[in-house]
Amino acid sequence: MKQGPEFKRIEDNMRSGQLAAHQFLGTDTRSLKDIIRHDQLVLEPLGITNQDIANRMRYFTEKAAGGLGLQVVDDVFEVEREEHKGDIPCPFADNVQASKSITRVKNLRTGRSVSWSDLNIHLVDEHGFFEGHGAPFRVDPAEFVEVLEIKASK
């Protein structure tokens, strides 16, 4: 994928600018566009969209926000939310700020768990960005589809 100047500026800011401390790209050496494109190629054969994943993440985040401590949702998932002070800006410079809270979900059928920040929901939904390999909050699209039991919306 060709990378335009604005996208390149965003990538540079993620690698060595003000946003580098958040490690959005992790240890991934691919371009930002290549990272995004690769994850789209993972989802296409599954019939799953970024919005399907973001909606499922949002569903569990909202369930976790409504209670205290660990909760069981839909008799299949243990859900927990960890609140942190402060906000983090979207690296795509779209004036979105998200809380630093983290949601953790364990699938009781499989024993597998995934976690994400509130910003991850926005990044997946609006930008198709799951973060780079080695990033602390990388959302592996195939893993999320399996653990969160996401079905194609089509």
Helices and strands as residue ranges (DSSP letters): H 5-16, G 18-22, H 32-43, G 44-46, H 50-65, E 71-73, E 77-82, E 87-89, E 97-99, E 102-107, E 113-117, H 118-127, H 141-147
